[in-house]
Amino acid sequence: MEGENGKKMKILCLHGFRTSGSFLKKQISKWDPSLFSKFDMDFLDGKYPAGGKSDIEGIFPPPYFEWFQFNKEFTEYTNLEECISYLCEYITANGPFDGFLGFSQGATLSALLIGYQAQGKLLKEHPPIKLFVSISGCKFRDPSICDVAYKEPIKAKSVHFIGDKDWLKLPSEELASAFQNPLIIRHPQGHTVPRLDEVATSQLQNWVAEVLSHRKVGISEYDKKLESEVNKSDAKVLEACNGVAQA
């Protein structure tokens, strides 16, 4: 299903730490291909080359990338602001995007951008991000970030994949709690993009159907604003033409 303008909804996909956009695309390919066939999926590479060994060396070819760097407690971050600027510039130049899909560091970063946008901190001229697919994501732990990004329940329609054996299981649950009415899909695996059984596939299919149905109904506030500006411009042109005709 396509939007009123005939274009597919566009999703920016952010990979995990020291992997790549190509690897995330391969990871997602294990899911039923019909799930995202009606979306335009953009798999972006991180801003920085991997600063150390990648967990996928010998499994998937390099190059590998990371979005930003952090300490063991995940309370201090290096190059985060630069990464955010990089993503905002990319989103502005290549969007608009309807949503994000992210794994691990990519999911954590995606949620931050959505929360920041909701609080008017960035992407002020970009339409609100409507949907979010989180796989093993978590919250940032710096209070100065949390007090802004997760200040209020985030309204973007979200689905969160949480693994029973994932070392980020509890942090992933905490991230889901930052969203309004999140769908949580649990799986028995660890810190990975999971293979989906029939039940999980059905849950995600229903979620996608709701997203597409919501897209079709009504015009977004951004579209209304744009339409209003166009109408005002048309009115000025018409007024000018009438003035010339009467002269």
Buried (B, 14 or more C-beta within 10 A) or exposed (E): EEBEEEEBBBBBBBBBBBBBBBBBEBBBEEBEEEBBEBBBBBBBBBBBEBEEEBEBEEEBEBEBBBBBBBEEEBEEBEBBEEBBEBBBEBBBEEBBBBBBBBBBBBBBBBBBBBBBBBBEBBBEEBBBBBBBBBBBBBBBBBEEBBEBBBEEEBBBBBBBBBBEEBEBBEBBBBBBEBBEEBBBBBBEBBBBBBEBEEEBBEBBBEBBEEBBEEBEEEEBEEBEEEEEEEEEEEEEEEEEEEEEEEE
